[in-house]
Amino acid sequence: MALDASQLSELLKLRGIGWSQQEIAEKIGTSQQVVAYQLKKLKEDSLKGDPEDVFNRALVGGLAVGAGIGAAAMMLAQLLKK
């Protein structure tokens, strides 16, 4: 199941503030497996190219304002650590 831009933005925001994959799945109305897959894809894409560009594209759904920028930075830092 593909996530729309709004769901993807919400996924990044919630993961960035420490929510579990299961909690995120319940909040955005999908399965934990879909959340895990999307996070894996984002990580792979960020390792292939410019991580900032990957997250800028992912954040188009509305996360790229206010506190969302901080959440995205935290998420990027988490992904790059692994």
mmCIF file of the N, C-alpha and C atoms, coordinates in Angstrom:
data_MODEL
# 
_entry.id   MODEL 
# 
loop_
_atom_site.group_PDB 
_atom_site.id 
_atom_site.type_symbol 
_atom_site.label_atom_id 
_atom_site.label_alt_id 
_atom_site.label_comp_id 
_atom_site.label_asym_id 
_atom_site.label_entity_id 
_atom_site.label_seq_id 
_atom_site.pdbx_PDB_ins_code 
_atom_site.Cartn_x 
_atom_site.Cartn_y 
_atom_site.Cartn_z 
_atom_site.occupancy 
_atom_site.B_iso_or_equiv 
_atom_site.pdbx_formal_charge 
_atom_site.auth_seq_id 
_atom_site.auth_comp_id 
_atom_site.auth_asym_id 
_atom_site.auth_atom_id 
_atom_site.pdbx_PDB_model_num 
ATOM 1   N N  . MET A 1 1  ? 0.840  -1.185 0.000  1.00 0.00 ? 1  MET A N  1 
ATOM 2   C CA . MET A 1 1  ? 0.000  0.000  0.000  1.00 0.00 ? 1  MET A CA 1 
ATOM 3   C C  . MET A 1 1  ? 0.878  1.239  0.000  1.00 0.00 ? 1  MET A C  1 
ATOM 4   N N  . ALA A 1 2  ? 0.677  2.092  -0.955 1.00 0.00 ? 2  ALA A N  1 
ATOM 5   C CA . ALA A 1 2  ? 1.423  3.339  -1.024 1.00 0.00 ? 2  ALA A CA 1 
ATOM 6   C C  . ALA A 1 2  ? 0.759  4.376  -0.116 1.00 0.00 ? 2  ALA A C  1 
ATOM 7   N N  . LEU A 1 3  ? 1.579  5.209  0.485  1.00 0.00 ? 3  LEU A N  1 
ATOM 8   C CA . LEU A 1 3  ? 1.064  6.283  1.325  1.00 0.00 ? 3  LEU A CA 1 
ATOM 9   C C  . LEU A 1 3  ? 0.951  7.554  0.495  1.00 0.00 ? 3  LEU A C  1 
ATOM 10  N N  . ASP A 1 4  ? -0.067 8.360  0.778  1.00 0.00 ? 4  ASP A N  1 
ATOM 11  C CA . ASP A 1 4  ? -0.150 9.649  0.109  1.00 0.00 ? 4  ASP A CA 1 
ATOM 12  C C  . ASP A 1 4  ? 0.800  10.628 0.807  1.00 0.00 ? 4  ASP A C  1 
ATOM 13  N N  . ALA A 1 5  ? 0.961  11.800 0.231  1.00 0.00 ? 5  ALA A N  1 
ATOM 14  C CA . ALA A 1 5  ? 1.921  12.782 0.757  1.00 0.00 ? 5  ALA A CA 1 
ATOM 15  C C  . ALA A 1 5  ? 1.618  13.167 2.196  1.00 0.00 ? 5  ALA A C  1 
ATOM 16  N N  . SER A 1 6  ? 0.353  13.296 2.521  1.00 0.00 ? 6  SER A N  1 
ATOM 17  C CA . SER A 1 6  ? -0.032 13.666 3.878  1.00 0.00 ? 6  SER A CA 1 
ATOM 18  C C  . SER A 1 6  ? 0.341  12.572 4.879  1.00 0.00 ? 6  SER A C  1 
ATOM 19  N N  . GLN A 1 7  ? 0.078  11.314 4.516  1.00 0.00 ? 7  GLN A N  1 
ATOM 20  C CA . GLN A 1 7  ? 0.429  10.201 5.398  1.00 0.00 ? 7  GLN A CA 1 
ATOM 21  C C  . GLN A 1 7  ? 1.943  10.090 5.572  1.00 0.00 ? 7  GLN A C  1 
ATOM 22  N N  . LEU A 1 8  ? 2.670  10.282 4.489  1.00 0.00 ? 8  LEU A N  1 
ATOM 23  C CA . LEU A 1 8  ? 4.127  10.206 4.561  1.00 0.00 ? 8  LEU A CA 1 
ATOM 24  C C  . LEU A 1 8  ? 4.692  11.305 5.447  1.00 0.00 ? 8  LEU A C  1 
ATOM 25  N N  . SER A 1 9  ? 4.145  12.490 5.326  1.00 0.00 ? 9  SER A N  1 
ATOM 26  C CA . SER A 1 9  ? 4.583  13.592 6.186  1.00 0.00 ? 9  SER A CA 1 
ATOM 27  C C  . SER A 1 9  ? 4.293  13.294 7.649  1.00 0.00 ? 9  SER A C  1 
ATOM 28  N N  . GLU A 1 10 ? 3.113  12.761 7.906  1.00 0.00 ? 10 GLU A N  1 
ATOM 29  C CA . GLU A 1 10 ? 2.738  12.412 9.274  1.00 0.00 ? 10 GLU A CA 1 
ATOM 30  C C  . GLU A 1 10 ? 3.655  11.305 9.813  1.00 0.00 ? 10 GLU A C  1 
ATOM 31  N N  . LEU A 1 11 ? 3.957  10.321 8.977  1.00 0.00 ? 11 LEU A N  1 
ATOM 32  C CA . LEU A 1 11 ? 4.873  9.251  9.367  1.00 0.00 ? 11 LEU A CA 1 
ATOM 33  C C  . LEU A 1 11 ? 6.219  9.829  9.806  1.00 0.00 ? 11 LEU A C  1 
ATOM 34  N N  . LEU A 1 12 ? 6.775  10.718 8.997  1.00 0.00 ? 12 LEU A N  1 
ATOM 35  C CA . LEU A 1 12 ? 8.075  11.311 9.318  1.00 0.00 ? 12 LEU A CA 1 
ATOM 36  C C  . LEU A 1 12 ? 8.020  12.140 10.589 1.00 0.00 ? 12 LEU A C  1 
ATOM 37  N N  . LYS A 1 13 ? 6.961  12.909 10.731 1.00 0.00 ? 13 LYS A N  1 
ATOM 38  C CA . LYS A 1 13 ? 6.824  13.748 11.921 1.00 0.00 ? 13 LYS A CA 1 
ATOM 39  C C  . LYS A 1 13 ? 6.747  12.885 13.182 1.00 0.00 ? 13 LYS A C  1 
ATOM 40  N N  . LEU A 1 14 ? 5.897  11.867 13.150 1.00 0.00 ? 14 LEU A N  1 
ATOM 41  C CA . LEU A 1 14 ? 5.708  11.029 14.326 1.00 0.00 ? 14 LEU A CA 1 
ATOM 42  C C  . LEU A 1 14 ? 6.949  10.199 14.644 1.00 0.00 ? 14 LEU A C  1 
ATOM 43  N N  . ARG A 1 15 ? 7.609  9.684  13.621 1.00 0.00 ? 15 ARG A N  1 
ATOM 44  C CA . ARG A 1 15 ? 8.832  8.916  13.863 1.00 0.00 ? 15 ARG A CA 1 
ATOM 45  C C  . ARG A 1 15 ? 9.918  9.830  14.424 1.00 0.00 ? 15 ARG A C  1 
ATOM 46  N N  . GLY A 1 16 ? 9.966  11.045 13.918 1.00 0.00 ? 16 GLY A N  1 
ATOM 47  C CA . GLY A 1 16 ? 10.958 12.013 14.387 1.00 0.00 ? 16 GLY A CA 1 
ATOM 48  C C  . GLY A 1 16 ? 10.786 12.389 15.851 1.00 0.00 ? 16 GLY A C  1 
ATOM 49  N N  . ILE A 1 17 ? 9.562  12.289 16.360 1.00 0.00 ? 17 ILE A N  1 
ATOM 50  C CA . ILE A 1 17 ? 9.346  12.619 17.775 1.00 0.00 ? 17 ILE A CA 1 
ATOM 51  C C  . ILE A 1 17 ? 9.287  11.370 18.647 1.00 0.00 ? 17 ILE A C  1 
ATOM 52  N N  . GLY A 1 18 ? 9.625  10.218 18.042 1.00 0.00 ? 18 GLY A N  1 
ATOM 53  C CA . GLY A 1 18 ? 9.818  9.011  18.844 1.00 0.00 ? 18 GLY A CA 1 
ATOM 54  C C  . GLY A 1 18 ? 8.699  7.999  18.882 1.00 0.00 ? 18 GLY A C  1 
ATOM 55  N N  . TRP A 1 19 ? 7.668  8.147  18.060 1.00 0.00 ? 19 TRP A N  1 
ATOM 56  C CA . TRP A 1 19 ? 6.596  7.163  18.053 1.00 0.00 ? 19 TRP A CA 1 
ATOM 57  C C  . TRP A 1 19 ? 7.107  5.853  17.466 1.00 0.00 ? 19 TRP A C  1 
ATOM 58  N N  . SER A 1 20 ? 6.547  4.738  17.930 1.00 0.00 ? 20 SER A N  1 
ATOM 59  C CA . SER A 1 20 ? 6.894  3.427  17.391 1.00 0.00 ? 20 SER A CA 1 
ATOM 60  C C  . SER A 1 20 ? 6.224  3.237  16.030 1.00 0.00 ? 20 SER A C  1 
ATOM 61  N N  . GLN A 1 21 ? 6.714  2.255  15.290 1.00 0.00 ? 21 GLN A N  1 
ATOM 62  C CA . GLN A 1 21 ? 6.099  1.953  13.997 1.00 0.00 ? 21 GLN A CA 1 
ATOM 63  C C  . GLN A 1 21 ? 4.630  1.566  14.159 1.00 0.00 ? 21 GLN A C  1 
ATOM 64  N N  . GLN A 1 22 ? 4.313  0.802  15.187 1.00 0.00 ? 22 GLN A N  1 
ATOM 65  C CA . GLN A 1 22 ? 2.933  0.386  15.410 1.00 0.00 ? 22 GLN A CA 1 
ATOM 66  C C  . GLN A 1 22 ? 2.040  1.577  15.747 1.00 0.00 ? 22 GLN A C  1 
ATOM 67  N N  . GLU A 1 23 ? 2.532  2.474  16.579 1.00 0.00 ? 23 GLU A N  1 
ATOM 68  C CA . GLU A 1 23 ? 1.750  3.667  16.934 1.00 0.00 ? 23 GLU A CA 1 
ATOM 69  C C  . GLU A 1 23 ? 1.488  4.524  15.695 1.00 0.00 ? 23 GLU A C  1 
ATOM 70  N N  . ILE A 1 24 ? 2.503  4.661  14.865 1.00 0.00 ? 24 ILE A N  1 
ATOM 71  C CA . ILE A 1 24 ? 2.360  5.447  13.634 1.00 0.00 ? 24 ILE A CA 1 
ATOM 72  C C  . ILE A 1 24 ? 1.332  4.796  12.719 1.00 0.00 ? 24 ILE A C  1 
ATOM 73  N N  . ALA A 1 25 ? 1.442  3.490  12.561 1.00 0.00 ? 25 ALA A N  1 
ATOM 74  C CA . ALA A 1 25 ? 0.508  2.761  11.688 1.00 0.00 ? 25 ALA A CA 1 
ATOM 75  C C  . ALA A 1 25 ? -0.937 2.980  12.125 1.00 0.00 ? 25 ALA A C  1 
ATOM 76  N N  . GLU A 1 26 ? -1.182 2.882  13.415 1.00 0.00 ? 26 GLU A N  1 
ATOM 77  C CA . GLU A 1 26 ? -2.538 3.095  13.920 1.00 0.00 ? 26 GLU A CA 1 
ATOM 78  C C  . GLU A 1 26 ? -3.008 4.518  13.666 1.00 0.00 ? 26 GLU A C  1 
ATOM 79  N N  . LYS A 1 27 ? -2.120 5.486  13.847 1.00 0.00 ? 27 LYS A N  1 
ATOM 80  C CA . LYS A 1 27 ? -2.483 6.898  13.665 1.00 0.00 ? 27 LYS A CA 1 
ATOM 81  C C  . LYS A 1 27 ? -2.818 7.220  12.205 1.00 0.00 ? 27 LYS A C  1 
ATOM 82  N N  . ILE A 1 28 ? -2.033 6.680  11.257 1.00 0.00 ? 28 ILE A N  1 
ATOM 83  C CA . ILE A 1 28 ? -2.250 7.039  9.852  1.00 0.00 ? 28 ILE A CA 1 
ATOM 84  C C  . ILE A 1 28 ? -3.129 6.030  9.114  1.00 0.00 ? 28 ILE A C  1 
ATOM 85  N N  . GLY A 1 29 ? -3.574 4.994  9.815  1.00 0.00 ? 29 GLY A N  1 
ATOM 86  C CA . GLY A 1 29 ? -4.517 4.052  9.221  1.00 0.00 ? 29 GLY A CA 1 
ATOM 87  C C  . GLY A 1 29 ? -3.910 3.056  8.257  1.00 0.00 ? 29 GLY A C  1 
ATOM 88  N N  . THR A 1 30 ? -2.769 2.496  8.618  1.00 0.00 ? 30 THR A N  1 
ATOM 89  C CA . THR A 1 30 ? -2.131 1.484  7.791  1.00 0.00 ? 30 THR A CA 1 
ATOM 90  C C  . THR A 1 30 ? -1.521 0.421  8.695  1.00 0.00 ? 30 THR A C  1 
ATOM 91  N N  . SER A 1 31 ? -0.755 -0.476 8.137  1.00 0.00 ? 31 SER A N  1 
ATOM 92  C CA . SER A 1 31 ? -0.140 -1.537 8.938  1.00 0.00 ? 31 SER A CA 1 
ATOM 93  C C  . SER A 1 31 ? 1.285  -1.153 9.345  1.00 0.00 ? 31 SER A C  1 
ATOM 94  N N  . GLN A 1 32 ? 1.774  -1.828 10.358 1.00 0.00 ? 32 GLN A N  1 
ATOM 95  C CA . GLN A 1 32 ? 3.153  -1.617 10.807 1.00 0.00 ? 32 GLN A CA 1 
ATOM 96  C C  . GLN A 1 32 ? 4.126  -2.001 9.690  1.00 0.00 ? 32 GLN A C  1 
ATOM 97  N N  . GLN A 1 33 ? 3.778  -3.005 8.897  1.00 0.00 ? 33 GLN A N  1 
ATOM 98  C CA . GLN A 1 33 ? 4.643  -3.437 7.805  1.00 0.00 ? 33 GLN A CA 1 
ATOM 99  C C  . GLN A 1 33 ? 4.791  -2.340 6.747  1.00 0.00 ? 33 GLN A C  1 
ATOM 100 N N  . VAL A 1 34 ? 3.714  -1.623 6.472  1.00 0.00 ? 34 VAL A N  1 
ATOM 101 C CA . VAL A 1 34 ? 3.780  -0.520 5.510  1.00 0.00 ? 34 VAL A CA 1 
ATOM 102 C C  . VAL A 1 34 ? 4.676  0.594  6.047  1.00 0.00 ? 34 VAL A C  1 
ATOM 103 N N  . VAL A 1 35 ? 4.536  0.899  7.329  1.00 0.00 ? 35 VAL A N  1 
ATOM 104 C CA . VAL A 1 35 ? 5.385  1.930  7.946  1.00 0.00 ? 35 VAL A CA 1 
ATOM 105 C C  . VAL A 1 35 ? 6.854  1.507  7.869  1.00 0.00 ? 35 VAL A C  1 
ATOM 106 N N  . ALA A 1 36 ? 7.146  0.258  8.225  1.00 0.00 ? 36 ALA A N  1 
ATOM 107 C CA . ALA A 1 36 ? 8.520  -0.241 8.177  1.00 0.00 ? 36 ALA A CA 1 
ATOM 108 C C  . ALA A 1 36 ? 9.081  -0.163 6.756  1.00 0.00 ? 36 ALA A C  1 
ATOM 109 N N  . TYR A 1 37 ? 8.278  -0.549 5.782  1.00 0.00 ? 37 TYR A N  1 
ATOM 110 C CA . TYR A 1 37 ? 8.700  -0.505 4.385  1.00 0.00 ? 37 TYR A CA 1 
ATOM 111 C C  . TYR A 1 37 ? 9.006  0.925  3.940  1.00 0.00 ? 37 TYR A C  1 
ATOM 112 N N  . GLN A 1 38 ? 8.121  1.859  4.280  1.00 0.00 ? 38 GLN A N  1 
ATOM 113 C CA . GLN A 1 38 ? 8.323  3.250  3.883  1.00 0.00 ? 38 GLN A CA 1 
ATOM 114 C C  . GLN A 1 38 ? 9.591  3.832  4.517  1.00 0.00 ? 38 GLN A C  1 
ATOM 115 N N  . LEU A 1 39 ? 9.828  3.516  5.782  1.00 0.00 ? 39 LEU A N  1 
ATOM 116 C CA . LEU A 1 39 ? 11.042 3.990  6.446  1.00 0.00 ? 39 LEU A CA 1 
ATOM 117 C C  . LEU A 1 39 ? 12.291 3.396  5.797  1.00 0.00 ? 39 LEU A C  1 
ATOM 118 N N  . LYS A 1 40 ? 12.212 2.123  5.455  1.00 0.00 ? 40 LYS A N  1 
ATOM 119 C CA . LYS A 1 40 ? 13.340 1.464  4.782  1.00 0.00 ? 40 LYS A CA 1 
ATOM 120 C C  . LYS A 1 40 ? 13.620 2.120  3.432  1.00 0.00 ? 40 LYS A C  1 
ATOM 121 N N  . LYS A 1 41 ? 12.556 2.375  2.661  1.00 0.00 ? 41 LYS A N  1 
ATOM 122 C CA . LYS A 1 41 ? 12.725 3.031  1.357  1.00 0.00 ? 41 LYS A CA 1 
ATOM 123 C C  . LYS A 1 41 ? 13.338 4.418  1.499  1.00 0.00 ? 41 LYS A C  1 
ATOM 124 N N  . LEU A 1 42 ? 12.884 5.188  2.474  1.00 0.00 ? 42 LEU A N  1 
ATOM 125 C CA . LEU A 1 42 ? 13.439 6.523  2.690  1.00 0.00 ? 42 LEU A CA 1 
ATOM 126 C C  . LEU A 1 42 ? 14.920 6.440  3.051  1.00 0.00 ? 42 LEU A C  1 
ATOM 127 N N  . LYS A 1 43 ? 15.267 5.483  3.891  1.00 0.00 ? 43 LYS A N  1 
ATOM 128 C CA . LYS A 1 43 ? 16.667 5.310  4.279  1.00 0.00 ? 43 LYS A CA 1 
ATOM 129 C C  . LYS A 1 43 ? 17.512 4.936  3.064  1.00 0.00 ? 43 LYS A C  1 
ATOM 130 N N  . GLU A 1 44 ? 17.043 3.975  2.270  1.00 0.00 ? 44 GLU A N  1 
ATOM 131 C CA . GLU A 1 44 ? 17.783 3.562  1.076  1.00 0.00 ? 44 GLU A CA 1 
ATOM 132 C C  . GLU A 1 44 ? 17.955 4.720  0.112  1.00 0.00 ? 44 GLU A C  1 
ATOM 133 N N  . ASP A 1 45 ? 16.892 5.477  -0.120 1.00 0.00 ? 45 ASP A N  1 
ATOM 134 C CA . ASP A 1 45 ? 16.960 6.625  -1.023 1.00 0.00 ? 45 ASP A CA 1 
ATOM 135 C C  . ASP A 1 45 ? 17.940 7.676  -0.507 1.00 0.00 ? 45 ASP A C  1 
ATOM 136 N N  . SER A 1 46 ? 17.954 7.890  0.805  1.00 0.00 ? 46 SER A N  1 
ATOM 137 C CA . SER A 1 46 ? 18.851 8.907  1.367  1.00 0.00 ? 46 SER A CA 1 
ATOM 138 C C  . SER A 1 46 ? 20.308 8.481  1.260  1.00 0.00 ? 46 SER A C  1 
ATOM 139 N N  . LEU A 1 47 ? 20.562 7.178  1.276  1.00 0.00 ? 47 LEU A N  1 
ATOM 140 C CA . LEU A 1 47 ? 21.937 6.689  1.146  1.00 0.00 ? 47 LEU A CA 1 
ATOM 141 C C  . LEU A 1 47 ? 22.420 6.720  -0.302 1.00 0.00 ? 47 LEU A C  1 
ATOM 142 N N  . LYS A 1 48 ? 21.498 6.672  -1.250 1.00 0.00 ? 48 LYS A N  1 
ATOM 143 C CA . LYS A 1 48 ? 21.844 6.688  -2.678 1.00 0.00 ? 48 LYS A CA 1 
ATOM 144 C C  . LYS A 1 48 ? 22.153 8.094  -3.181 1.00 0.00 ? 48 LYS A C  1 
ATOM 145 N N  . GLY A 1 49 ? 21.511 9.072  -2.606 1.00 0.00 ? 49 GLY A N  1 
ATOM 146 C CA . GLY A 1 49 ? 21.649 10.425 -3.116 1.00 0.00 ? 49 GLY A CA 1 
ATOM 147 C C  . GLY A 1 49 ? 21.762 11.414 -1.979 1.00 0.00 ? 49 GLY A C  1 
ATOM 148 N N  . ASP A 1 50 ? 21.251 12.591 -2.198 1.00 0.00 ? 50 ASP A N  1 
ATOM 149 C CA . ASP A 1 50 ? 21.293 13.660 -1.210 1.00 0.00 ? 50 ASP A CA 1 
ATOM 150 C C  . ASP A 1 50 ? 20.157 13.465 -0.206 1.00 0.00 ? 50 ASP A C  1 
ATOM 151 N N  . PRO A 1 51 ? 20.473 13.134 1.059  1.00 0.00 ? 51 PRO A N  1 
ATOM 152 C CA . PRO A 1 51 ? 19.412 12.910 2.048  1.00 0.00 ? 51 PRO A CA 1 
ATOM 153 C C  . PRO A 1 51 ? 18.466 14.094 2.192  1.00 0.00 ? 51 PRO A C  1 
ATOM 154 N N  . GLU A 1 52 ? 18.990 15.287 2.103  1.00 0.00 ? 52 GLU A N  1 
ATOM 155 C CA . GLU A 1 52 ? 18.131 16.473 2.230  1.00 0.00 ? 52 GLU A CA 1 
ATOM 156 C C  . GLU A 1 52 ? 17.100 16.522 1.114  1.00 0.00 ? 52 GLU A C  1 
ATOM 157 N N  . ASP A 1 53 ? 17.512 16.167 -0.087 1.00 0.00 ? 53 ASP A N  1 
ATOM 158 C CA . ASP A 1 53 ? 16.596 16.162 -1.223 1.00 0.00 ? 53 ASP A CA 1 
ATOM 159 C C  . ASP A 1 53 ? 15.498 15.121 -1.035 1.00 0.00 ? 53 ASP A C  1 
ATOM 160 N N  . VAL A 1 54 ? 15.862 13.946 -0.544 1.00 0.00 ? 54 VAL A N  1 
ATOM 161 C CA . VAL A 1 54 ? 14.880 12.882 -0.292 1.00 0.00 ? 54 VAL A CA 1 
ATOM 162 C C  . VAL A 1 54 ? 13.826 13.369 0.688  1.00 0.00 ? 54 VAL A C  1 
ATOM 163 N N  . PHE A 1 55 ? 14.262 13.973 1.769  1.00 0.00 ? 55 PHE A N  1 
ATOM 164 C CA . PHE A 1 55 ? 13.309 14.405 2.778  1.00 0.00 ? 55 PHE A CA 1 
ATOM 165 C C  . PHE A 1 55 ? 12.514 15.628 2.345  1.00 0.00 ? 55 PHE A C  1 
ATOM 166 N N  . ASN A 1 56 ? 13.121 16.502 1.569  1.00 0.00 ? 56 ASN A N  1 
ATOM 167 C CA . ASN A 1 56 ? 12.353 17.633 1.042  1.00 0.00 ? 56 ASN A CA 1 
ATOM 168 C C  . ASN A 1 56 ? 11.194 17.144 0.184  1.00 0.00 ? 56 ASN A C  1 
ATOM 169 N N  . ARG A 1 57 ? 11.446 16.137 -0.652 1.00 0.00 ? 57 ARG A N  1 
ATOM 170 C CA . ARG A 1 57 ? 10.371 15.582 -1.487 1.00 0.00 ? 57 ARG A CA 1 
ATOM 171 C C  . ARG A 1 57 ? 9.315  14.919 -0.621 1.00 0.00 ? 57 ARG A C  1 
ATOM 172 N N  . ALA A 1 58 ? 9.736  14.210 0.408  1.00 0.00 ? 58 ALA A N  1 
ATOM 173 C CA . ALA A 1 58 ? 8.796  13.502 1.277  1.00 0.00 ? 58 ALA A CA 1 
ATOM 174 C C  . ALA A 1 58 ? 7.942  14.459 2.096  1.00 0.00 ? 58 ALA A C  1 
ATOM 175 N N  . LEU A 1 59 ? 8.459  15.638 2.346  1.00 0.00 ? 59 LEU A N  1 
ATOM 176 C CA . LEU A 1 59 ? 7.766  16.580 3.215  1.00 0.00 ? 59 LEU A CA 1 
ATOM 177 C C  . LEU A 1 59 ? 6.788  17.491 2.501  1.00 0.00 ? 59 LEU A C  1 
ATOM 178 N N  . VAL A 1 60 ? 6.640  17.332 1.218  1.00 0.00 ? 60 VAL A N  1 
ATOM 179 C CA . VAL A 1 60 ? 5.756  18.195 0.434  1.00 0.00 ? 60 VAL A CA 1 
ATOM 180 C C  . VAL A 1 60 ? 4.334  18.205 0.985  1.00 0.00 ? 60 VAL A C  1 
ATOM 181 N N  . GLY A 1 61 ? 3.916  17.154 1.665  1.00 0.00 ? 61 GLY A N  1 
ATOM 182 C CA . GLY A 1 61 ? 2.554  17.060 2.179  1.00 0.00 ? 61 GLY A CA 1 
ATOM 183 C C  . GLY A 1 61 ? 2.237  18.007 3.315  1.00 0.00 ? 61 GLY A C  1 
ATOM 184 N N  . GLY A 1 62 ? 3.148  18.882 3.710  1.00 0.00 ? 62 GLY A N  1 
ATOM 185 C CA . GLY A 1 62 ? 2.808  19.886 4.692  1.00 0.00 ? 62 GLY A CA 1 
ATOM 186 C C  . GLY A 1 62 ? 3.643  19.874 5.949  1.00 0.00 ? 62 GLY A C  1 
ATOM 187 N N  . LEU A 1 63 ? 4.598  19.008 6.043  1.00 0.00 ? 63 LEU A N  1 
ATOM 188 C CA . LEU A 1 63 ? 5.402  18.941 7.255  1.00 0.00 ? 63 LEU A CA 1 
ATOM 189 C C  . LEU A 1 63 ? 6.478  20.026 7.300  1.00 0.00 ? 63 LEU A C  1 
ATOM 190 N N  . ALA A 1 64 ? 6.809  20.600 6.185  1.00 0.00 ? 64 ALA A N  1 
ATOM 191 C CA . ALA A 1 64 ? 7.974  21.466 6.105  1.00 0.00 ? 64 ALA A CA 1 
ATOM 192 C C  . ALA A 1 64 ? 7.766  22.871 6.672  1.00 0.00 ? 64 ALA A C  1 
ATOM 193 N N  . VAL A 1 65 ? 6.972  22.990 7.699  1.00 0.00 ? 65 VAL A N  1 
ATOM 194 C CA . VAL A 1 65 ? 6.811  24.275 8.368  1.00 0.00 ? 65 VAL A CA 1 
ATOM 195 C C  . VAL A 1 65 ? 6.914  24.085 9.870  1.00 0.00 ? 65 VAL A C  1 
ATOM 196 N N  . GLY A 1 66 ? 7.310  25.126 10.550 1.00 0.00 ? 66 GLY A N  1 
ATOM 197 C CA . GLY A 1 66 ? 7.339  25.116 12.012 1.00 0.00 ? 66 GLY A CA 1 
ATOM 198 C C  . GLY A 1 66 ? 8.068  23.946 12.613 1.00 0.00 ? 66 GLY A C  1 
ATOM 199 N N  . ALA A 1 67 ? 7.412  23.271 13.538 1.00 0.00 ? 67 ALA A N  1 
ATOM 200 C CA . ALA A 1 67 ? 8.020  22.154 14.259 1.00 0.00 ? 67 ALA A CA 1 
ATOM 201 C C  . ALA A 1 67 ? 8.346  20.995 13.342 1.00 0.00 ? 67 ALA A C  1 
ATOM 202 N N  . GLY A 1 68 ? 7.704  20.919 12.203 1.00 0.00 ? 68 GLY A N  1 
ATOM 203 C CA . GLY A 1 68 ? 7.962  19.834 11.267 1.00 0.00 ? 68 GLY A CA 1 
ATOM 204 C C  . GLY A 1 68 ? 9.391  19.788 10.791 1.00 0.00 ? 68 GLY A C  1 
ATOM 205 N N  . ILE A 1 69 ? 10.013 20.941 10.659 1.00 0.00 ? 69 ILE A N  1 
ATOM 206 C CA . ILE A 1 69 ? 11.403 20.979 10.218 1.00 0.00 ? 69 ILE A CA 1 
ATOM 207 C C  . ILE A 1 69 ? 12.297 20.313 11.254 1.00 0.00 ? 69 ILE A C  1 
ATOM 208 N N  . GLY A 1 70 ? 12.026 20.558 12.516 1.00 0.00 ? 70 GLY A N  1 
ATOM 209 C CA . GLY A 1 70 ? 12.791 19.902 13.580 1.00 0.00 ? 70 GLY A CA 1 
ATOM 210 C C  . GLY A 1 70 ? 12.578 18.409 13.581 1.00 0.00 ? 70 GLY A C  1 
ATOM 211 N N  . ALA A 1 71 ? 11.340 17.973 13.362 1.00 0.00 ? 71 ALA A N  1 
ATOM 212 C CA . ALA A 1 71 ? 11.040 16.540 13.319 1.00 0.00 ? 71 ALA A CA 1 
ATOM 213 C C  . ALA A 1 71 ? 11.759 15.884 12.147 1.00 0.00 ? 71 ALA A C  1 
ATOM 214 N N  . ALA A 1 72 ? 11.794 16.564 11.011 1.00 0.00 ? 72 ALA A N  1 
ATOM 215 C CA . ALA A 1 72 ? 12.482 16.013 9.851  1.00 0.00 ? 72 ALA A CA 1 
ATOM 216 C C  . ALA A 1 72 ? 13.977 15.900 10.106 1.00 0.00 ? 72 ALA A C  1 
ATOM 217 N N  . ALA A 1 73 ? 14.543 16.888 10.745 1.00 0.00 ? 73 ALA A N  1 
ATOM 218 C CA . ALA A 1 73 ? 15.972 16.842 11.063 1.00 0.00 ? 73 ALA A CA 1 
ATOM 219 C C  . ALA A 1 73 ? 16.284 15.686 12.009 1.00 0.00 ? 73 ALA A C  1 
ATOM 220 N N  . MET A 1 74 ? 15.412 15.475 12.994 1.00 0.00 ? 74 MET A N  1 
ATOM 221 C CA . MET A 1 74 ? 15.608 14.363 13.924 1.00 0.00 ? 74 MET A CA 1 
ATOM 222 C C  . MET A 1 74 ? 15.485 13.032 13.194 1.00 0.00 ? 74 MET A C  1 
ATOM 223 N N  . MET A 1 75 ? 14.535 12.915 12.293 1.00 0.00 ? 75 MET A N  1 
ATOM 224 C CA . MET A 1 75 ? 14.341 11.690 11.541 1.00 0.00 ? 75 MET A CA 1 
ATOM 225 C C  . MET A 1 75 ? 15.545 11.413 10.660 1.00 0.00 ? 75 MET A C  1 
ATOM 226 N N  . LEU A 1 76 ? 16.046 12.428 9.999  1.00 0.00 ? 76 LEU A N  1 
ATOM 227 C CA . LEU A 1 76 ? 17.218 12.277 9.150  1.00 0.00 ? 76 LEU A CA 1 
ATOM 228 C C  . LEU A 1 76 ? 18.406 11.807 9.974  1.00 0.00 ? 76 LEU A C  1 
ATOM 229 N N  . ALA A 1 77 ? 18.602 12.391 11.133 1.00 0.00 ? 77 ALA A N  1 
ATOM 230 C CA . ALA A 1 77 ? 19.703 11.988 11.997 1.00 0.00 ? 77 ALA A CA 1 
ATOM 231 C C  . ALA A 1 77 ? 19.567 10.526 12.413 1.00 0.00 ? 77 ALA A C  1 
ATOM 232 N N  . GLN A 1 78 ? 18.353 10.079 12.736 1.00 0.00 ? 78 GLN A N  1 
ATOM 233 C CA . GLN A 1 78 ? 18.124 8.687  13.113 1.00 0.00 ? 78 GLN A CA 1 
ATOM 234 C C  . GLN A 1 78 ? 18.431 7.747  11.969 1.00 0.00 ? 78 GLN A C  1 
ATOM 235 N N  . LEU A 1 79 ? 17.998 8.091  10.787 1.00 0.00 ? 79 LEU A N  1 
ATOM 236 C CA . LEU A 1 79 ? 18.216 7.225  9.636  1.00 0.00 ? 79 LEU A CA 1 
ATOM 237 C C  . LEU A 1 79 ? 19.686 7.113  9.274  1.00 0.00 ? 79 LEU A C  1 
ATOM 238 N N  . LEU A 1 80 ? 20.403 8.202  9.393  1.00 0.00 ? 80 LEU A N  1 
ATOM 239 C CA . LEU A 1 80 ? 21.808 8.189  9.028  1.00 0.00 ? 80 LEU A CA 1 
ATOM 240 C C  . LEU A 1 80 ? 22.683 7.481  10.059 1.00 0.00 ? 80 LEU A C  1 
ATOM 241 N N  . LYS A 1 81 ? 22.204 7.320  11.276 1.00 0.00 ? 81 LYS A N  1 
ATOM 242 C CA . LYS A 1 81 ? 22.946 6.600  12.308 1.00 0.00 ? 81 LYS A CA 1 
ATOM 243 C C  . LYS A 1 81 ? 22.983 5.101  12.053 1.00 0.00 ? 81 LYS A C  1 
ATOM 244 N N  . LYS A 1 82 ? 21.935 4.581  11.439 1.00 0.00 ? 82 LYS A N  1 
ATOM 245 C CA . LYS A 1 82 ? 21.780 3.120  11.301 1.00 0.00 ? 82 LYS A CA 1 
ATOM 246 C C  . LYS A 1 82 ? 22.565 2.579  10.161 1.00 0.00 ? 82 LYS A C  1 
# 
